[in-house]
Amino acid sequence: MKISNIHILLIGFFISFAVFFIHPVFFASAGMNYFQYVPSFQDSIGVDLAQNINYSKTLLGGKSPYVGNNLYPPLTSVLFIPFTFVNFHTAYLAISVITFIAIISMFVLACKINNASPEMILVFITGIISYGFQFEIERGQFYTISMAFCMWALYLVHFTKYRKIAYALFTLAVQLKIFPIFFIWMMVKKNWRDLLLLAEINFALLFCLGYKVFYDFLIFLKHQASQPTWVYGNHSIRSYTHFIQRGELYPFIAIAIIIGWFYANYKSKGFNTLTILYCTLIGSLVPPISNDYTLPTLVLPMILLFQEKHSGLVLFFISLAYSSMLFSYATKTYLVNNALALLIITGLTLYLIWKDKHSKIEKV
């Protein structure tokens, strides 16, 4: 029997299910273990959404929105102003519905690029019931929304003539969450004028509330980056190296991954799945804080990856690593937590990029 991508996916997913759910829940002790699957607060939900609404209220009061733990671009506080005019329950319901629409829209996007397949359906369904997506909904976060804007922007650039709409969507994605900036090279199709235009627009919007607010933004980012941060549920390389007491490795690993980003984008053509996946991985690994509610951003790149033909062994290890992240850190030791899985996928993706380009050179 010929082994297809769906068989590889199922094998990897089943192993992860057995190791990271069945064993710790049913066989790790004399009784069944009930883990706190998502690091939630008992007396509140949507904590991050509530904070963003408070930042917007502070802005409406004529003060800088950079209070508390605000690490978002200045325009985010402007975009969240409508939520200040409704009660919190309505705001939380709205952001949750928008997040579900966003992840469904990315599945629709995948179906527009390729016909629906068992691999696509499996990755999508496991994505919306995954620990990372539950975590995102619980906190009222909006990484999936930002990722959806970015992916639709890429689609419009490469498959349609609606370039201005694409640039607007991309700018919105970056101003909600900074990580989509890693996709900027893919957005411009090697048009350096457009690259400069997009960079200038996004940089200028950081000053949309004035120089002082921009300076506050930089101070908050610098302070957060310099502080050792929560490790459980945070898969940043900085967090991981701090936990294993090798914090000095962080800048070297981060630089190596970014060099890989330049290589991935070099001569990359079109809506390239491997480059999209690599850019997504950088957005999860390199920032000093990258909590597990960013993991749903991998759903679309993984859907696209398993639609393509690559080495079965490499796809198996990617499947195993990715599926392990569908389960909570609570059922794992930190050494095999999500940062390690992401590093494995990053290395294997870079290998596939190198192999793909090398084989094309040989054919020529």
C-alpha positions as a LaTeX table, in Angstrom:
\begin{tabular}{lrrr}
\hline
Residue & $x$ (\AA) & $y$ (\AA) & $z$ (\AA) \\
\hline
Met1 & 0.00 & 0.00 & 0.00 \\
Lys2 & 1.29 & 3.41 & $-0.95$ \\
Ile3 & 1.75 & 5.70 & 2.07 \\
Ser4 & 0.24 & 9.15 & 1.42 \\
Asn5 & 0.43 & 12.38 & 3.40 \\
Ile6 & $-2.80$ & 11.56 & 5.27 \\
His7 & $-1.29$ & 8.31 & 6.55 \\
Ile8 & 1.83 & 10.15 & 7.72 \\
Leu9 & $-0.35$ & 12.75 & 9.43 \\
Leu10 & $-2.48$ & 10.15 & 11.20 \\
Ile11 & 0.57 & 8.22 & 12.47 \\
Gly12 & 2.16 & 11.38 & 13.87 \\
Phe13 & $-1.10$ & 12.60 & 15.40 \\
Phe14 & $-1.83$ & 9.22 & 17.01 \\
Ile15 & 1.63 & 9.02 & 18.61 \\
Ser16 & 1.23 & 12.52 & 20.06 \\
Phe17 & $-2.26$ & 11.68 & 21.30 \\
Ala18 & $-0.94$ & 8.56 & 23.06 \\
Val19 & 2.14 & 10.25 & 24.57 \\
Phe20 & 0.74 & 13.66 & 25.52 \\
Phe21 & $-2.85$ & 12.77 & 26.46 \\
Ile22 & $-3.62$ & 9.09 & 26.97 \\
His23 & $-0.53$ & 8.31 & 29.05 \\
Pro24 & $-0.45$ & 11.37 & 31.38 \\
Val25 & $-4.21$ & 11.35 & 31.94 \\
Phe26 & $-4.87$ & 7.62 & 32.44 \\
Phe27 & $-1.60$ & 5.78 & 33.05 \\
Ala28 & 0.81 & 8.15 & 34.81 \\
Ser29 & $-0.60$ & 7.48 & 38.31 \\
Ala30 & $-2.97$ & 5.23 & 40.22 \\
Gly31 & $-5.96$ & 7.45 & 39.40 \\
Met32 & $-7.08$ & 9.58 & 36.50 \\
Asn33 & $-5.32$ & 12.96 & 36.34 \\
Tyr34 & $-7.38$ & 16.08 & 35.78 \\
Phe35 & $-5.04$ & 18.74 & 34.38 \\
Gln36 & $-5.79$ & 22.43 & 34.16 \\
Tyr37 & $-5.55$ & 22.28 & 30.40 \\
Val38 & $-5.54$ & 26.03 & 29.75 \\
Pro39 & $-3.78$ & 28.41 & 32.18 \\
Ser40 & $-7.01$ & 30.28 & 32.92 \\
Phe41 & $-8.05$ & 32.48 & 35.83 \\
Gln42 & $-10.85$ & 31.11 & 37.99 \\
Asp43 & $-12.64$ & 34.42 & 38.51 \\
Ser44 & $-12.33$ & 35.97 & 35.05 \\
Ile45 & $-12.16$ & 35.26 & 31.34 \\
Gly46 & $-10.88$ & 37.31 & 28.42 \\
Val47 & $-8.18$ & 38.95 & 30.55 \\
Asp48 & $-6.12$ & 40.17 & 27.57 \\
Leu49 & $-9.21$ & 41.62 & 25.89 \\
Ala50 & $-10.12$ & 43.43 & 29.12 \\
Gln51 & $-6.62$ & 44.91 & 29.26 \\
Asn52 & $-6.84$ & 46.15 & 25.67 \\
Ile53 & $-10.21$ & 47.75 & 26.37 \\
Asn54 & $-8.70$ & 49.49 & 29.40 \\
Tyr55 & $-5.83$ & 50.77 & 27.23 \\
Ser56 & $-8.40$ & 52.24 & 24.83 \\
Lys57 & $-10.31$ & 53.84 & 27.70 \\
Thr58 & $-7.06$ & 55.39 & 28.94 \\
Leu59 & $-6.46$ & 56.78 & 25.44 \\
Leu60 & $-9.99$ & 58.24 & 25.35 \\
Gly61 & $-9.19$ & 59.89 & 28.67 \\
Gly62 & $-6.42$ & 61.83 & 26.97 \\
Lys63 & $-3.51$ & 59.80 & 28.38 \\
Ser64 & $-0.94$ & 57.48 & 26.87 \\
Pro65 & $-2.33$ & 53.94 & 26.45 \\
Tyr66 & 1.00 & 52.51 & 27.62 \\
Val67 & 0.05 & 51.51 & 31.12 \\
Gly68 & 0.14 & 48.10 & 32.76 \\
Asn69 & 1.53 & 45.52 & 30.32 \\
Asn70 & 0.64 & 47.12 & 26.99 \\
Leu71 & 2.97 & 45.68 & 24.32 \\
Tyr72 & 0.76 & 46.31 & 21.29 \\
Pro73 & 1.37 & 48.88 & 18.51 \\
Pro74 & $-0.26$ & 52.28 & 19.19 \\
Leu75 & $-2.95$ & 51.80 & 16.53 \\
Thr76 & $-4.27$ & 48.73 & 18.39 \\
Ser77 & $-5.58$ & 50.97 & 21.16 \\
Val78 & $-7.42$ & 53.01 & 18.51 \\
Leu79 & $-8.89$ & 49.92 & 16.83 \\
Phe80 & $-10.26$ & 48.63 & 20.14 \\
Ile81 & $-12.13$ & 51.86 & 20.96 \\
Pro82 & $-15.50$ & 50.47 & 19.68 \\
Phe83 & $-15.33$ & 47.79 & 22.40 \\
Thr84 & $-15.38$ & 50.52 & 25.05 \\
Phe85 & $-18.99$ & 51.39 & 24.15 \\
Val86 & $-20.42$ & 47.93 & 24.91 \\
Asn87 & $-20.40$ & 45.78 & 28.04 \\
Phe88 & $-17.54$ & 43.33 & 28.44 \\
His89 & $-19.63$ & 40.21 & 27.80 \\
Thr90 & $-20.67$ & 41.59 & 24.40 \\
Ala91 & $-17.08$ & 42.57 & 23.58 \\
Tyr92 & $-15.77$ & 39.12 & 24.54 \\
Leu93 & $-18.47$ & 37.41 & 22.49 \\
Ala94 & $-17.66$ & 39.64 & 19.51 \\
Ile95 & $-13.89$ & 39.01 & 19.56 \\
Ser96 & $-14.51$ & 35.25 & 19.96 \\
Val97 & $-16.89$ & 35.14 & 16.98 \\
Ile98 & $-14.45$ & 37.17 & 14.86 \\
Thr99 & $-11.65$ & 34.76 & 15.80 \\
Phe100 & $-13.75$ & 31.76 & 14.72 \\
Ile101 & $-14.62$ & 33.52 & 11.47 \\
Ala102 & $-10.91$ & 34.25 & 10.93 \\
Ile103 & $-9.76$ & 30.64 & 11.29 \\
Ile104 & $-12.64$ & 29.40 & 9.10 \\
Ser105 & $-11.75$ & 32.01 & 6.47 \\
Met106 & $-8.21$ & 30.63 & 6.33 \\
Phe107 & $-9.62$ & 27.16 & 5.66 \\
Val108 & $-11.70$ & 28.69 & 2.86 \\
Leu109 & $-8.54$ & 30.34 & 1.53 \\
Ala110 & $-6.77$ & 26.96 & 1.52 \\
Cys111 & $-9.70$ & 25.45 & $-0.40$ \\
Lys112 & $-9.42$ & 28.23 & $-3.01$ \\
Ile113 & $-5.76$ & 27.33 & $-3.56$ \\
Asn114 & $-6.22$ & 23.54 & $-3.47$ \\
Asn115 & $-9.25$ & 21.30 & $-3.48$ \\
Ala116 & $-10.38$ & 20.13 & $-0.05$ \\
Ser117 & $-8.65$ & 16.93 & 1.05 \\
Pro118 & $-8.57$ & 14.66 & 4.13 \\
Glu119 & $-5.27$ & 16.28 & 5.18 \\
Met120 & $-6.80$ & 19.76 & 5.10 \\
Ile121 & $-9.85$ & 18.70 & 7.08 \\
Leu122 & $-7.79$ & 16.87 & 9.71 \\
Val123 & $-5.42$ & 19.77 & 10.34 \\
Phe124 & $-8.30$ & 22.27 & 10.40 \\
Ile125 & $-10.51$ & 20.31 & 12.81 \\
Thr126 & $-7.67$ & 19.49 & 15.19 \\
Gly127 & $-6.63$ & 23.14 & 14.99 \\
Ile128 & $-9.97$ & 24.53 & 16.19 \\
Ile129 & $-10.17$ & 22.05 & 19.10 \\
Ser130 & $-6.49$ & 22.41 & 20.02 \\
Tyr131 & $-5.13$ & 23.67 & 23.31 \\
Gly132 & $-3.60$ & 26.75 & 21.63 \\
Phe133 & $-6.90$ & 27.85 & 20.09 \\
Gln134 & $-8.74$ & 27.27 & 23.39 \\
Phe135 & $-6.06$ & 29.38 & 25.10 \\
Glu136 & $-6.51$ & 32.17 & 22.55 \\
Ile137 & $-10.29$ & 32.20 & 22.99 \\
Glu138 & $-9.97$ & 32.08 & 26.80 \\
Arg139 & $-7.71$ & 35.16 & 26.87 \\
Gly140 & $-9.59$ & 37.12 & 24.22 \\
Gln141 & $-6.47$ & 37.27 & 22.07 \\
Phe142 & $-6.44$ & 38.03 & 18.35 \\
Tyr143 & $-3.39$ & 36.40 & 16.75 \\
Thr144 & $-5.62$ & 34.30 & 14.48 \\
Ile145 & $-7.39$ & 37.47 & 13.31 \\
Ser146 & $-4.08$ & 39.14 & 12.47 \\
Met147 & $-2.85$ & 35.98 & 10.70 \\
Ala148 & $-6.06$ & 35.81 & 8.64 \\
Phe149 & $-5.62$ & 39.42 & 7.47 \\
Cys150 & $-2.02$ & 38.65 & 6.53 \\
Met151 & $-2.82$ & 35.43 & 4.64 \\
Trp152 & $-5.67$ & 37.00 & 2.69 \\
Ala153 & $-3.34$ & 39.89 & 1.86 \\
Leu154 & $-0.80$ & 37.42 & 0.44 \\
Tyr155 & $-3.54$ & 35.67 & $-1.51$ \\
Leu156 & $-4.79$ & 38.94 & $-3.04$ \\
Val157 & $-1.25$ & 39.94 & $-4.02$ \\
His158 & $-0.38$ & 36.66 & $-5.71$ \\
Phe159 & $-3.72$ & 35.52 & $-7.15$ \\
Thr160 & $-5.70$ & 38.70 & $-7.88$ \\
Lys161 & $-5.23$ & 42.29 & $-9.03$ \\
Tyr162 & $-6.43$ & 43.83 & $-5.74$ \\
Arg163 & $-3.00$ & 44.95 & $-4.61$ \\
Lys164 & $-4.16$ & 48.06 & $-2.71$ \\
Ile165 & $-6.69$ & 46.06 & $-0.69$ \\
Ala166 & $-3.95$ & 43.51 & 0.01 \\
Tyr167 & $-1.61$ & 46.22 & 1.31 \\
Ala168 & $-4.38$ & 47.60 & 3.52 \\
Leu169 & $-5.07$ & 44.16 & 5.00 \\
Phe170 & $-1.36$ & 43.55 & 5.57 \\
Thr171 & $-0.95$ & 46.90 & 7.30 \\
Leu172 & $-3.92$ & 46.14 & 9.54 \\
Ala173 & $-2.37$ & 42.76 & 10.40 \\
Val174 & 0.95 & 44.36 & 11.38 \\
Gln175 & $-0.70$ & 47.10 & 13.43 \\
Leu176 & $-2.68$ & 44.49 & 15.40 \\
Lys177 & 0.28 & 42.18 & 15.97 \\
Ile178 & 3.83 & 42.97 & 14.93 \\
Phe179 & 4.76 & 39.43 & 13.80 \\
Pro180 & 3.21 & 39.67 & 10.26 \\
Ile181 & 6.05 & 42.06 & 9.36 \\
Phe182 & 8.10 & 38.92 & 8.64 \\
Phe183 & 5.85 & 38.37 & 5.60 \\
Ile184 & 6.65 & 41.77 & 4.07 \\
Trp185 & 9.14 & 40.32 & 1.58 \\
Met186 & 6.48 & 37.95 & 0.22 \\
Met187 & 4.01 & 40.82 & $-0.11$ \\
Val188 & 5.98 & 42.88 & $-2.60$ \\
Lys189 & 6.91 & 40.27 & $-5.26$ \\
Lys190 & 10.44 & 41.72 & $-5.45$ \\
Asn191 & 9.16 & 45.25 & $-6.13$ \\
Trp192 & 11.52 & 47.31 & $-3.97$ \\
Arg193 & 9.42 & 50.46 & $-4.27$ \\
Asp194 & 6.43 & 48.63 & $-2.82$ \\
Leu195 & 8.66 & 47.17 & $-0.10$ \\
Leu196 & 9.74 & 50.65 & 0.93 \\
Leu197 & 6.15 & 51.92 & 0.68 \\
Leu198 & 4.79 & 49.19 & 2.96 \\
Ala199 & 7.65 & 49.63 & 5.42 \\
Glu200 & 7.18 & 53.42 & 5.49 \\
Ile201 & 3.40 & 53.16 & 6.00 \\
Asn202 & 3.72 & 50.71 & 8.88 \\
Phe203 & 6.53 & 52.66 & 10.51 \\
Ala204 & 4.60 & 55.94 & 10.15 \\
Leu205 & 1.53 & 54.39 & 11.82 \\
Leu206 & 3.63 & 53.75 & 14.92 \\
Phe207 & 3.53 & 57.54 & 15.32 \\
Cys208 & $-0.25$ & 57.78 & 14.80 \\
Leu209 & $-0.70$ & 58.95 & 18.42 \\
Gly210 & 2.39 & 61.14 & 18.45 \\
Tyr211 & 6.08 & 60.78 & 19.21 \\
Lys212 & 5.64 & 60.51 & 22.99 \\
Val213 & 3.29 & 57.52 & 22.70 \\
Phe214 & 5.70 & 55.88 & 20.25 \\
Tyr215 & 8.51 & 56.40 & 22.76 \\
Asp216 & 6.36 & 54.84 & 25.50 \\
Phe217 & 5.78 & 51.87 & 23.20 \\
Leu218 & 9.53 & 51.37 & 22.77 \\
Ile219 & 10.17 & 51.66 & 26.52 \\
Phe220 & 7.54 & 49.01 & 27.29 \\
Leu221 & 8.98 & 46.66 & 24.65 \\
Lys222 & 12.52 & 47.12 & 25.94 \\
His223 & 11.45 & 46.51 & 29.53 \\
Gln224 & 9.55 & 43.33 & 28.69 \\
Ala225 & 12.37 & 41.98 & 26.50 \\
Ser226 & 14.89 & 42.44 & 29.31 \\
Gln227 & 12.89 & 40.54 & 31.91 \\
Pro228 & 12.94 & 36.74 & 32.31 \\
Thr229 & 9.38 & 35.74 & 31.59 \\
Trp230 & 6.89 & 33.01 & 32.39 \\
Val231 & 8.12 & 29.78 & 30.82 \\
Tyr232 & 5.11 & 27.47 & 31.02 \\
Gly233 & 2.86 & 28.24 & 28.09 \\
Asn234 & 5.49 & 30.50 & 26.52 \\
His235 & 7.41 & 28.93 & 23.63 \\
Ser236 & 9.73 & 31.85 & 22.88 \\
Ile237 & 13.36 & 30.82 & 22.39 \\
Arg238 & 14.27 & 33.39 & 25.03 \\
Ser239 & 11.97 & 31.70 & 27.52 \\
Tyr240 & 13.21 & 28.22 & 26.63 \\
Thr241 & 16.92 & 29.06 & 26.88 \\
His242 & 16.26 & 30.82 & 30.20 \\
Phe243 & 14.51 & 27.72 & 31.54 \\
Ile244 & 17.36 & 25.37 & 30.61 \\
Gln245 & 19.79 & 27.92 & 32.09 \\
Arg246 & 21.40 & 28.71 & 28.76 \\
Gly247 & 20.03 & 32.20 & 28.29 \\
Glu248 & 23.20 & 33.31 & 26.49 \\
Leu249 & 22.19 & 31.09 & 23.55 \\
Tyr250 & 19.07 & 33.13 & 22.77 \\
Pro251 & 20.65 & 35.84 & 20.58 \\
Phe252 & 22.67 & 33.28 & 18.61 \\
Ile253 & 19.65 & 31.04 & 17.93 \\
Ala254 & 17.50 & 34.06 & 17.07 \\
Ile255 & 20.12 & 35.40 & 14.64 \\
Ala256 & 20.50 & 31.97 & 13.02 \\
Ile257 & 16.73 & 31.71 & 12.53 \\
Ile258 & 16.57 & 35.21 & 11.02 \\
Ile259 & 19.44 & 34.37 & 8.65 \\
Gly260 & 17.33 & 31.38 & 7.64 \\
Trp261 & 14.49 & 33.85 & 6.97 \\
Phe262 & 16.65 & 35.77 & 4.49 \\
Tyr263 & 17.58 & 32.51 & 2.80 \\
Ala264 & 13.95 & 31.33 & 2.69 \\
Asn265 & 12.87 & 34.54 & 0.98 \\
Tyr266 & 15.82 & 34.65 & $-1.42$ \\
Lys267 & 14.52 & 33.83 & $-4.90$ \\
Ser268 & 11.23 & 32.68 & $-3.35$ \\
Lys269 & 8.51 & 32.88 & $-5.97$ \\
Gly270 & 4.76 & 33.17 & $-5.65$ \\
Phe271 & 2.61 & 31.95 & $-2.79$ \\
Asn272 & 5.33 & 29.64 & $-1.48$ \\
Thr273 & 4.13 & 27.28 & 1.27 \\
Leu274 & 7.55 & 26.61 & 2.81 \\
Thr275 & 8.37 & 30.31 & 3.01 \\
Ile276 & 4.97 & 31.04 & 4.58 \\
Leu277 & 5.58 & 28.32 & 7.16 \\
Tyr278 & 9.07 & 29.59 & 7.95 \\
Cys279 & 7.88 & 33.19 & 8.38 \\
Thr280 & 5.14 & 31.94 & 10.74 \\
Leu281 & 7.68 & 29.99 & 12.78 \\
Ile282 & 9.90 & 33.07 & 13.16 \\
Gly283 & 6.91 & 35.04 & 14.43 \\
Ser284 & 6.46 & 32.42 & 17.16 \\
Leu285 & 10.07 & 31.77 & 18.18 \\
Val286 & 12.02 & 35.02 & 17.98 \\
Pro287 & 9.92 & 37.48 & 20.10 \\
Pro288 & 10.89 & 37.45 & 23.82 \\
Ile289 & 7.27 & 36.63 & 24.71 \\
Ser290 & 5.30 & 34.19 & 22.59 \\
Asn291 & 2.58 & 32.49 & 24.58 \\
Asp292 & 0.91 & 29.35 & 23.32 \\
Tyr293 & $-2.14$ & 31.23 & 22.08 \\
Thr294 & $-0.01$ & 32.08 & 19.02 \\
Leu295 & 0.07 & 28.39 & 17.98 \\
Pro296 & $-3.16$ & 28.56 & 15.88 \\
Thr297 & $-1.23$ & 30.72 & 13.38 \\
Leu298 & 0.35 & 27.45 & 12.22 \\
Val299 & $-2.95$ & 25.92 & 11.07 \\
Leu300 & $-3.02$ & 27.37 & 7.54 \\
Pro301 & 0.71 & 26.80 & 6.80 \\
Met302 & 0.36 & 23.19 & 7.96 \\
Ile303 & $-2.75$ & 22.68 & 5.82 \\
Leu304 & $-0.81$ & 23.92 & 2.80 \\
Leu305 & 2.32 & 21.89 & 3.64 \\
Phe306 & 0.51 & 18.55 & 3.79 \\
Gln307 & $-1.03$ & 19.24 & 0.38 \\
Glu308 & 2.43 & 19.09 & $-1.18$ \\
Lys309 & 4.82 & 16.25 & $-1.94$ \\
His310 & 7.90 & 16.18 & 0.26 \\
Ser311 & 10.07 & 13.56 & 1.91 \\
Gly312 & 7.82 & 11.18 & 3.87 \\
Leu313 & 10.29 & 10.93 & 6.76 \\
Val314 & 10.58 & 14.71 & 7.08 \\
Leu315 & 6.80 & 15.14 & 6.94 \\
Phe316 & 6.45 & 12.47 & 9.64 \\
Phe317 & 8.69 & 14.34 & 12.07 \\
Ile318 & 6.95 & 17.64 & 11.25 \\
Ser319 & 3.59 & 15.92 & 11.82 \\
Leu320 & 4.79 & 14.49 & 15.13 \\
Ala321 & 6.18 & 17.82 & 16.32 \\
Tyr322 & 3.15 & 19.82 & 15.19 \\
Ser323 & 0.57 & 17.42 & 16.62 \\
Ser324 & 2.39 & 17.46 & 19.97 \\
Met325 & 1.54 & 21.17 & 20.19 \\
Leu326 & $-2.18$ & 20.43 & 19.99 \\
Phe327 & $-1.96$ & 19.35 & 23.64 \\
Ser328 & $-1.37$ & 21.46 & 26.72 \\
Tyr329 & 2.01 & 22.05 & 28.33 \\
Ala330 & 0.37 & 20.69 & 31.50 \\
Thr331 & 0.77 & 17.11 & 30.21 \\
Lys332 & 4.46 & 17.51 & 29.26 \\
Thr333 & 7.82 & 18.13 & 30.85 \\
Tyr334 & 9.14 & 21.48 & 29.71 \\
Leu335 & 12.15 & 19.98 & 27.92 \\
Val336 & 9.76 & 18.49 & 25.35 \\
Asn337 & 7.43 & 21.47 & 25.37 \\
Asn338 & 6.32 & 23.55 & 22.40 \\
Ala339 & 9.55 & 25.52 & 21.94 \\
Leu340 & 11.44 & 22.33 & 21.12 \\
Ala341 & 8.71 & 21.19 & 18.73 \\
Leu342 & 8.81 & 24.54 & 16.95 \\
Leu343 & 12.60 & 24.40 & 16.67 \\
Ile344 & 12.38 & 20.93 & 15.11 \\
Ile345 & 9.82 & 22.15 & 12.55 \\
Thr346 & 11.93 & 25.24 & 11.85 \\
Gly347 & 15.02 & 23.16 & 11.11 \\
Leu348 & 13.14 & 20.67 & 8.94 \\
Thr349 & 11.36 & 23.45 & 7.04 \\
Leu350 & 14.68 & 25.14 & 6.28 \\
Tyr351 & 15.98 & 21.75 & 5.08 \\
Leu352 & 12.97 & 21.37 & 2.75 \\
Ile353 & 13.55 & 24.89 & 1.41 \\
Trp354 & 17.21 & 24.10 & 0.75 \\
Lys355 & 16.36 & 20.75 & $-0.85$ \\
Asp356 & 13.63 & 22.30 & $-3.00$ \\
Lys357 & 15.92 & 25.02 & $-4.33$ \\
His358 & 18.85 & 22.61 & $-4.78$ \\
Ser359 & 16.74 & 20.18 & $-6.82$ \\
Lys360 & 15.48 & 23.02 & $-9.03$ \\
Ile361 & 19.07 & 24.11 & $-9.71$ \\
Glu362 & 20.00 & 20.54 & $-10.71$ \\
Lys363 & 17.05 & 20.30 & $-13.10$ \\
Val364 & 18.09 & 23.51 & $-14.80$ \\
\hline
\end{tabular}
